[in-house]
Amino acid sequence: MKNVTTELKVGIFAIIVIIILSYMTFKVGGMPMIWEKGYRLYAEFDDVSGLDEQSRIKIAGVEAGLLEKIRLKNGKAKLTLLIQPDIEVYRNAVVSLRMSGLLGDRYLALSPGTPDQPVLNDGDTIAETFPAADIDILANQLTSAAVQISDLTKNINSIFGETEKQSLRDAIQNLRAVTMNLKEISAENRVPLRNVIAQLEKFTDALGDKGPGVIDDLSNVARNLNEKGPEFIDNLNKASRDLKEVIEENRFALKQSIENIQSVSKSADNIAHKIEQGEGTLGKLMTDDSLYKSLSSVSGKVDQSFDFVGRLRTYLDFHTEYNTGESEWKGYFDLTLRPRQDTYYIIGIVTDPLGSVKRTETTIDGVTEIKDEVESRFEFTAQFAKRYDNVALRIGLMENTFALGADYFFHNEDGRVKFDVWDFSADEAGADEAHARIGLDYRLFKYFFVSGGVDNLLNSNRRGIYLGGGLKFEDEDFKYLLGSAPNISIQ
């Protein structure tokens, strides 16, 4: 070592530095080592913008090879992939372009496929490829959506004047007052509500233990309803006569609607004449290709909105009940709209023989006269329901008043235990408390069900047992009547 000259030492040191720098250059630059081994697969893309040679190939975020070459073949980019020798790629593999972050470098994401397919060997081609999302296309779509939202906002502003805005503010204030009253009522009746829920739990436990006996009892109820079938039909006929009277009372409004339709028809003729003359947007559409393309894009978005109608499920419910507390029959018609498995809406009409009562007090010469007046015998129901497994919670209107409700489904949804509370202001005749009801519905046949329970739990003077039955079925045609109505779809 003593004979080693300074020049030799410097040369050895320079060689070592060159080797280290070369290694780091290959490593940091993502270039393959001369000795790096693997096998080559091929893939073809229509567009590989932003992708460079020596880009990394990743499987589940882990590096599995690199892009060795990019060549142009028959108008497409042919990629040579150098895959690490210990990684197997199968016939159903998929390679796609990815980007690390919004502005990051692009790389190839490889899904190796499943072992039930043959293994790809050196020189084979991966058939399935997916390009990356084009930022320009996304930007154009966002711009189009923003323009449509702006137009919609202008239309809404033109519709809502100062009077409508003030009405909306008043409605919000009324809703705030209702929620405050509901909060106070819930606080005042917390103990009774807790007791009702406890009784409901006991009832469901007993129902599980005595299920066969309950079914026998329901069979007996069905036989009794069969004996009273003519009376049930008479009630349905009565409801139809009442509906006919409503139509006759609104005959003038129907006549006015027909006149409006005729006026619209004349306007449509004028519009058609302008289109033939090449005036307006539709007239320009005949010669302006760019406008046609824009309308085609909007038409595609409208098609997406009509997909909602295809997923919507509609159910019709006709039933009647006899209430021992009121000694009267009540008829119900409900329409259930179910856009999703866990969400549905209930819209209904109730023929109430008692109706809602308005009480007025008049004092003349020191004598006070109290007069009760029935305001409406037709009452409406509109509720929103959210499903959680076998339990559903409901909120909305029931018989023209704010209501809350809950359902528990059992026996493959043939049975339902239901609990409802409404009329918190006690507007019904002879009522001092809210109207609360607990009951059971059970489907005996495909479309026929029976119901029963206890009505008006909180008003002892009107409390009674109700029994009834009716038909419930799914109607595939009804939802297309809803889908034919005009709508606005915002993407």
C-alpha positions as CSV (number, residue, x, y, z in Angstrom):
1,M,0.0,0.0,0.0
2,K,2.9,2.3,0.6
3,N,3.8,2.0,-3.1
4,V,0.4,3.2,-4.2
5,T,0.7,6.6,-5.9
6,T,-1.5,9.5,-5.3
7,E,-2.7,9.4,-8.9
8,L,-3.9,5.8,-8.4
9,K,-5.8,6.7,-5.2
10,V,-7.5,9.6,-6.9
11,G,-8.5,7.3,-9.8
12,I,-9.9,4.6,-7.5
13,F,-11.9,7.2,-5.6
14,A,-13.3,8.7,-8.8
15,I,-14.4,5.3,-10.1
16,I,-16.2,4.6,-6.8
17,V,-17.9,8.0,-7.0
18,I,-19.0,7.4,-10.6
19,I,-20.5,4.0,-9.7
20,I,-22.4,5.5,-6.8
21,L,-23.7,8.4,-8.9
22,S,-24.7,6.0,-11.7
23,Y,-26.6,3.8,-9.2
24,M,-28.4,6.8,-7.8
25,T,-29.2,8.2,-11.2
26,F,-30.9,4.9,-12.3
27,K,-32.7,4.6,-8.9
28,V,-34.0,8.2,-8.7
29,G,-34.8,8.5,-12.4
30,G,-36.8,5.3,-12.4
31,M,-34.6,3.7,-15.1
32,P,-34.1,0.0,-15.2
33,M,-30.8,-1.4,-14.1
34,I,-28.8,-3.2,-16.7
35,W,-29.1,-6.4,-14.7
36,E,-32.8,-5.8,-13.8
37,K,-34.8,-8.9,-14.9
38,G,-38.4,-9.5,-15.7
39,Y,-40.8,-10.4,-18.5
40,R,-42.5,-8.2,-21.1
41,L,-46.2,-7.7,-21.8
42,Y,-47.9,-5.4,-24.2
43,A,-50.9,-3.1,-24.1
44,E,-52.5,-0.7,-26.5
45,F,-54.2,2.7,-25.7
46,D,-55.9,5.3,-27.8
47,D,-54.3,8.1,-25.9
48,V,-51.4,8.1,-23.4
49,S,-50.9,11.9,-23.0
50,G,-48.8,12.7,-20.0
51,L,-47.3,9.2,-19.7
52,D,-43.6,8.8,-20.3
53,E,-41.2,5.9,-20.7
54,Q,-39.8,4.6,-17.5
55,S,-43.1,5.4,-15.7
56,R,-43.9,3.0,-12.9
57,I,-46.4,0.2,-13.0
58,K,-48.2,-0.4,-9.7
59,I,-50.5,-3.1,-8.3
60,A,-52.6,-2.0,-5.4
61,G,-50.3,1.0,-5.0
62,V,-47.1,-1.2,-4.9
63,E,-44.5,-1.0,-7.6
64,A,-44.6,-4.1,-9.9
65,G,-42.6,-3.0,-12.9
66,L,-42.0,-0.1,-15.3
67,L,-43.0,1.2,-18.7
68,E,-40.1,0.2,-21.0
69,K,-41.2,1.6,-24.4
70,I,-44.0,3.6,-26.1
71,R,-44.4,3.0,-29.8
72,L,-47.0,4.1,-32.3
73,K,-48.8,1.3,-34.1
74,N,-51.8,1.6,-36.4
75,G,-52.8,5.0,-34.9
76,K,-52.6,3.7,-31.3
77,A,-49.9,3.8,-28.6
78,K,-48.4,0.3,-28.1
79,L,-46.8,0.0,-24.6
80,T,-44.1,-2.4,-23.6
81,L,-44.4,-3.3,-19.9
82,L,-41.5,-4.8,-18.0
83,I,-43.0,-6.9,-15.2
84,Q,-41.1,-8.1,-12.2
85,P,-40.4,-11.9,-12.6
86,D,-42.0,-12.9,-9.3
87,I,-45.4,-11.4,-10.2
88,E,-48.0,-13.4,-12.2
89,V,-50.4,-11.7,-14.5
90,Y,-53.5,-13.5,-15.8
91,R,-55.6,-13.5,-19.0
92,N,-58.4,-11.2,-17.4
93,A,-55.9,-8.6,-16.2
94,V,-56.7,-4.9,-16.7
95,V,-54.3,-2.0,-17.1
96,S,-55.4,1.6,-16.7
97,L,-53.9,5.1,-16.7
98,R,-53.9,6.8,-13.3
99,M,-52.7,10.1,-11.9
100,S,-51.1,10.5,-8.5
101,G,-53.1,13.5,-7.3
102,L,-54.9,16.2,-9.3
103,L,-51.6,17.6,-10.8
104,G,-49.3,14.6,-10.2
105,D,-47.5,12.3,-12.6
106,R,-49.3,9.6,-14.5
107,Y,-48.6,5.9,-14.0
108,L,-50.0,2.6,-15.0
109,A,-52.3,0.8,-12.6
110,L,-52.3,-3.0,-13.2
111,S,-55.1,-5.3,-11.9
112,P,-53.4,-8.8,-12.3
113,G,-56.7,-10.7,-12.8
114,T,-57.7,-13.9,-11.1
115,P,-55.9,-17.3,-10.8
116,D,-58.8,-19.1,-12.5
117,Q,-57.5,-17.7,-15.8
118,P,-54.4,-18.7,-17.7
119,V,-51.1,-16.9,-16.9
120,L,-49.7,-14.5,-19.4
121,N,-46.2,-15.2,-20.6
122,D,-43.4,-13.1,-22.0
123,G,-44.6,-11.4,-25.2
124,D,-48.4,-11.7,-24.5
125,T,-50.8,-8.7,-24.8
126,I,-53.2,-7.4,-22.1
127,A,-56.6,-7.1,-23.8
128,E,-58.4,-4.9,-21.3
129,T,-57.3,-1.2,-21.0
130,F,-58.9,1.9,-19.6
131,P,-57.8,5.4,-20.4
132,A,-57.6,8.2,-17.8
133,A,-60.4,10.8,-17.4
134,D,-59.9,13.8,-19.7
135,I,-59.6,17.0,-17.6
136,D,-60.8,19.1,-20.6
137,I,-64.0,17.0,-21.0
138,L,-64.7,17.2,-17.2
139,A,-64.1,21.0,-17.3
140,N,-66.5,21.4,-20.3
141,Q,-69.2,19.3,-18.5
142,L,-68.8,21.4,-15.3
143,T,-69.1,24.6,-17.3
144,S,-72.3,23.3,-19.0
145,A,-73.8,22.4,-15.6
146,A,-72.8,25.8,-14.2
147,V,-74.6,27.6,-17.0
148,Q,-77.7,25.5,-16.5
149,I,-77.7,26.2,-12.7
150,S,-77.3,29.9,-13.4
151,D,-80.3,29.8,-15.8
152,L,-82.3,27.9,-13.2
153,T,-81.4,30.5,-10.5
154,K,-82.5,33.4,-12.8
155,N,-85.8,31.6,-13.5
156,I,-86.5,31.1,-9.8
157,N,-85.7,34.7,-9.0
158,S,-88.1,35.8,-11.8
159,I,-90.8,33.6,-10.3
160,F,-90.5,34.6,-6.7
161,G,-91.5,38.3,-6.2
162,E,-91.5,40.2,-3.0
163,T,-94.9,38.8,-2.0
164,E,-93.8,35.2,-2.6
165,K,-90.5,35.8,-0.7
166,Q,-92.5,37.2,2.3
167,S,-94.8,34.2,2.2
168,L,-91.8,31.9,2.2
169,R,-90.4,33.8,5.3
170,D,-93.7,33.5,7.0
171,A,-93.8,29.7,6.3
172,I,-90.3,29.3,7.8
173,Q,-91.4,31.2,10.9
174,N,-94.5,29.1,11.2
175,L,-92.4,25.9,10.8
176,R,-90.1,27.2,13.6
177,A,-93.1,27.8,15.8
178,V,-94.5,24.3,15.1
179,T,-91.1,22.7,16.0
180,M,-91.0,24.7,19.3
181,N,-94.5,23.6,20.2
182,L,-93.6,20.0,19.3
183,K,-90.6,20.3,21.6
184,E,-92.7,21.6,24.5
185,I,-95.3,18.9,23.9
186,S,-92.6,16.2,23.9
187,A,-91.2,17.5,27.2
188,E,-94.6,17.7,28.8
189,N,-95.6,14.2,27.7
190,R,-92.2,12.5,28.1
191,V,-93.4,10.1,30.8
192,P,-96.6,9.0,28.9
193,L,-94.6,8.5,25.7
194,R,-92.1,6.4,27.5
195,N,-94.9,4.3,29.0
196,V,-96.4,3.8,25.6
197,I,-93.1,2.6,24.1
198,A,-92.6,0.2,27.1
199,Q,-96.1,-1.2,26.5
200,L,-95.2,-1.6,22.8
201,E,-92.1,-3.6,23.6
202,K,-94.2,-5.9,25.9
203,F,-96.7,-6.3,23.1
204,T,-94.1,-7.3,20.6
205,D,-92.6,-9.8,23.0
206,A,-96.1,-11.3,23.7
207,L,-96.7,-11.4,20.0
208,G,-93.6,-13.5,19.4
209,D,-94.6,-16.0,22.1
210,K,-98.2,-16.2,21.0
211,G,-97.7,-16.0,17.2
212,P,-99.7,-19.2,16.3
213,G,-102.6,-18.1,18.5
214,V,-102.6,-14.6,16.9
215,I,-102.8,-16.2,13.4
216,D,-105.8,-18.2,14.5
217,D,-107.5,-15.1,15.8
218,L,-106.7,-13.3,12.6
219,S,-108.4,-16.2,10.7
220,N,-111.5,-15.7,12.8
221,V,-111.4,-12.0,12.1
222,A,-111.2,-12.8,8.4
223,R,-114.3,-15.0,8.6
224,N,-116.2,-12.3,10.4
225,L,-115.2,-9.8,7.7
226,N,-116.4,-12.2,5.1
227,E,-119.8,-12.2,6.7
228,K,-119.8,-8.4,6.7
229,G,-118.6,-8.2,3.1
230,P,-121.8,-6.6,1.7
231,E,-121.5,-3.8,4.3
232,F,-117.9,-3.3,3.2
233,I,-118.9,-2.9,-0.4
234,D,-121.6,-0.4,0.6
235,N,-119.0,1.7,2.3
236,L,-116.8,1.7,-0.9
237,N,-119.9,2.7,-2.9
238,K,-120.5,5.5,-0.4
239,A,-116.9,6.7,-0.8
240,S,-117.3,6.7,-4.7
241,R,-120.5,8.8,-4.4
242,D,-118.7,11.3,-2.2
243,L,-115.9,11.5,-4.8
244,K,-118.5,12.1,-7.5
245,E,-120.0,15.0,-5.5
246,V,-116.5,16.5,-5.2
247,I,-116.1,16.4,-9.0
248,E,-119.6,18.0,-9.5
249,E,-118.7,20.8,-7.0
250,N,-115.6,21.6,-9.0
251,R,-117.2,21.4,-12.5
252,F,-116.6,25.1,-13.1
253,A,-112.8,24.7,-12.4
254,L,-112.7,21.7,-14.8
255,K,-114.4,23.8,-17.5
256,Q,-111.9,26.6,-16.9
257,S,-109.0,24.1,-17.2
258,I,-110.3,22.9,-20.6
259,E,-110.5,26.5,-21.8
260,N,-106.9,27.0,-20.7
261,I,-105.9,23.9,-22.7
262,Q,-107.5,25.3,-25.8
263,S,-105.6,28.6,-25.3
264,V,-102.4,26.6,-25.0
265,S,-103.2,24.8,-28.2
266,K,-103.6,28.1,-30.1
267,S,-100.2,29.2,-28.7
268,A,-98.7,25.9,-29.9
269,D,-100.0,26.6,-33.4
270,N,-98.3,30.0,-33.4
271,I,-95.0,28.5,-32.2
272,A,-95.1,25.8,-34.9
273,H,-95.6,28.6,-37.5
274,K,-92.6,30.5,-36.2
275,I,-90.5,27.3,-36.3
276,E,-91.4,26.8,-40.0
277,Q,-90.3,30.3,-40.7
278,G,-86.9,29.6,-39.0
279,E,-87.5,31.9,-36.0
280,G,-86.5,31.1,-32.5
281,T,-84.2,28.4,-31.1
282,L,-86.0,25.5,-32.7
283,G,-86.0,27.3,-36.1
284,K,-82.2,27.9,-35.9
285,L,-81.8,24.2,-34.9
286,M,-82.6,23.2,-38.5
287,T,-79.4,24.9,-39.8
288,D,-77.1,25.4,-36.7
289,D,-75.2,22.2,-36.0
290,S,-73.6,23.6,-32.8
291,L,-77.0,24.2,-31.3
292,Y,-78.1,20.7,-32.2
293,K,-75.0,19.2,-30.4
294,S,-75.8,21.3,-27.3
295,L,-79.4,20.1,-27.3
296,S,-78.2,16.5,-27.8
297,S,-76.0,16.8,-24.7
298,V,-78.9,18.2,-22.6
299,S,-81.1,15.4,-23.9
300,G,-78.7,12.8,-22.6
301,K,-78.9,14.4,-19.1
302,V,-82.7,14.3,-19.3
303,D,-82.5,10.6,-20.0
304,Q,-80.7,10.1,-16.8
305,S,-83.5,11.8,-14.9
306,F,-86.0,9.4,-16.4
307,D,-84.0,6.5,-15.0
308,F,-85.5,7.6,-11.6
309,V,-88.9,6.6,-12.9
310,G,-87.7,3.1,-13.8
311,R,-86.4,2.6,-10.2
312,L,-89.6,4.0,-8.5
313,R,-92.0,1.4,-7.0
314,T,-95.6,2.4,-6.4
315,Y,-98.2,0.7,-4.1
316,L,-101.9,1.3,-3.9
317,D,-103.9,0.7,-0.6
318,F,-107.7,0.7,-0.3
319,H,-109.1,-0.3,3.1
320,T,-111.8,0.6,5.6
321,E,-112.1,0.3,9.4
322,Y,-114.9,0.2,11.9
323,N,-114.2,2.1,15.2
324,T,-116.1,1.1,18.3
325,G,-115.2,4.4,20.0
326,E,-116.8,6.5,17.3
327,S,-119.3,3.8,16.1
328,E,-118.5,4.8,12.5
329,W,-116.7,3.5,9.4
330,K,-113.8,5.3,7.9
331,G,-112.4,4.7,4.4
332,Y,-108.7,5.1,3.4
333,F,-106.9,5.4,0.0
334,D,-103.1,5.5,0.2
335,L,-100.4,5.8,-2.5
336,T,-96.9,4.8,-1.5
337,L,-93.9,6.0,-3.6
338,R,-90.7,4.1,-3.0
339,P,-87.7,5.4,-4.9
340,R,-85.2,3.4,-2.7
341,Q,-85.4,0.4,-0.5
342,D,-85.0,2.5,2.7
343,T,-87.0,5.5,1.8
344,Y,-90.6,6.0,0.8
345,Y,-93.4,8.6,0.7
346,I,-97.1,8.1,1.6
347,I,-99.9,10.2,0.1
348,G,-103.5,9.5,1.1
349,I,-107.1,10.5,1.4
350,V,-109.4,9.7,4.4
351,T,-113.2,9.9,4.5
352,D,-113.8,10.8,8.1
353,P,-117.5,10.8,9.1
354,L,-116.8,13.1,12.0
355,G,-114.2,15.4,10.3
356,S,-112.2,18.1,12.0
357,V,-114.3,20.5,14.2
358,K,-113.9,24.3,14.5
359,R,-115.3,25.7,17.7
360,T,-116.5,29.3,17.8
361,E,-117.8,31.3,20.9
362,T,-120.3,34.2,20.4
363,T,-121.3,36.5,23.3
364,I,-124.5,38.5,22.9
365,D,-125.9,40.5,25.8
366,G,-123.7,38.6,28.3
367,V,-124.9,35.2,26.9
368,T,-122.1,33.0,25.4
369,E,-123.0,30.6,22.7
370,I,-120.6,27.8,21.7
371,K,-120.9,26.4,18.2
372,D,-119.0,23.4,16.8
373,E,-118.8,23.3,13.0
374,V,-117.4,20.4,10.9
375,E,-114.8,21.9,8.5
376,S,-113.9,18.9,6.4
377,R,-114.9,15.3,6.1
378,F,-112.2,14.6,3.5
379,E,-108.8,14.7,5.2
380,F,-105.4,14.2,3.7
381,T,-102.2,12.3,4.6
382,A,-98.7,13.1,3.4
383,Q,-95.7,11.5,5.1
384,F,-92.0,10.8,4.6
385,A,-90.7,7.5,5.9
386,K,-87.1,6.2,6.5
387,R,-86.5,2.5,6.9
388,Y,-83.8,1.1,9.3
389,D,-83.8,-2.8,8.9
390,N,-87.2,-3.9,10.3
391,V,-88.1,-0.5,11.8
392,A,-89.5,2.5,9.9
393,L,-89.9,6.1,11.2
394,R,-92.5,8.5,9.7
395,I,-93.1,12.2,9.8
396,G,-95.5,14.5,8.0
397,L,-99.3,15.0,7.9
398,M,-102.1,12.6,9.0
399,E,-105.7,13.6,8.6
400,N,-104.7,17.3,7.9
401,T,-102.5,17.7,11.0
402,F,-98.9,17.2,11.9
403,A,-98.1,13.6,12.7
404,L,-95.3,11.2,13.9
405,G,-95.3,7.5,13.4
406,A,-93.3,4.3,13.6
407,D,-93.6,0.8,12.1
408,Y,-92.1,-2.6,13.0
409,F,-92.2,-5.3,10.2
410,F,-92.1,-9.0,10.9
411,H,-92.8,-12.4,9.2
412,N,-91.2,-11.4,5.9
413,E,-93.2,-8.1,6.0
414,D,-96.6,-9.9,6.1
415,G,-97.1,-8.3,9.5
416,R,-96.7,-4.7,10.7
417,V,-97.1,-3.2,14.2
418,K,-97.7,0.5,13.8
419,F,-97.9,3.5,16.2
420,D,-99.1,6.9,15.2
421,V,-99.7,10.3,17.0
422,W,-101.4,13.3,15.3
423,D,-103.7,16.2,16.0
424,F,-101.5,17.6,18.8
425,S,-103.8,20.7,19.1
426,A,-106.8,18.4,19.8
427,D,-109.0,19.9,17.1
428,E,-111.1,16.7,16.8
429,A,-114.6,16.7,18.3
430,G,-114.6,15.8,22.0
431,A,-110.7,15.5,22.1
432,D,-108.7,16.9,24.9
433,E,-105.3,15.3,24.0
434,A,-103.5,14.3,20.8
435,H,-104.8,11.4,18.8
436,A,-102.7,8.3,19.4
437,R,-103.2,4.9,17.9
438,I,-101.4,1.5,18.1
439,G,-102.4,-1.4,15.8
440,L,-101.5,-4.4,13.8
441,D,-101.8,-5.1,10.0
442,Y,-101.4,-8.7,8.7
443,R,-101.6,-9.9,5.1
444,L,-103.7,-13.0,4.8
445,F,-103.5,-13.4,1.1
446,K,-101.4,-11.9,-1.7
447,Y,-103.4,-8.6,-1.9
448,F,-105.8,-8.8,1.0
449,F,-104.9,-7.7,4.6
450,V,-106.7,-7.2,7.9
451,S,-106.0,-4.6,10.6
452,G,-107.0,-4.0,14.2
453,G,-105.9,-2.2,17.3
454,V,-106.6,0.5,19.9
455,D,-107.5,4.0,18.8
456,N,-107.4,7.3,20.7
457,L,-105.2,6.1,23.5
458,L,-105.0,9.5,25.2
459,N,-108.7,10.4,25.1
460,S,-110.7,8.1,27.3
461,N,-114.0,9.4,26.1
462,R,-113.3,8.4,22.5
463,R,-111.0,5.5,23.1
464,G,-112.0,2.3,21.2
465,I,-111.0,-0.8,19.3
466,Y,-110.9,-0.7,15.5
467,L,-111.1,-3.6,13.0
468,G,-110.9,-3.5,9.3
469,G,-109.4,-4.8,6.1
470,G,-108.6,-4.0,2.5
471,L,-106.5,-4.4,-0.6
472,K,-102.8,-3.5,-1.1
473,F,-100.9,-4.2,-4.3
474,E,-98.0,-2.8,-6.4
475,D,-99.0,-0.9,-9.6
476,E,-96.3,-0.8,-12.3
477,D,-98.3,1.5,-14.6
478,F,-99.0,4.3,-12.0
479,K,-95.4,5.4,-11.8
480,Y,-95.3,6.1,-15.5
481,L,-98.2,8.5,-15.0
482,L,-95.9,10.3,-12.5
483,G,-93.0,10.1,-14.9
484,S,-95.0,11.8,-17.7
485,A,-95.2,15.0,-15.6
486,P,-92.6,17.7,-16.5
487,N,-89.5,17.8,-14.3
488,I,-86.1,19.5,-14.0
489,S,-83.0,17.3,-13.6
490,I,-79.9,19.1,-12.3
491,Q,-76.7,17.1,-12.5
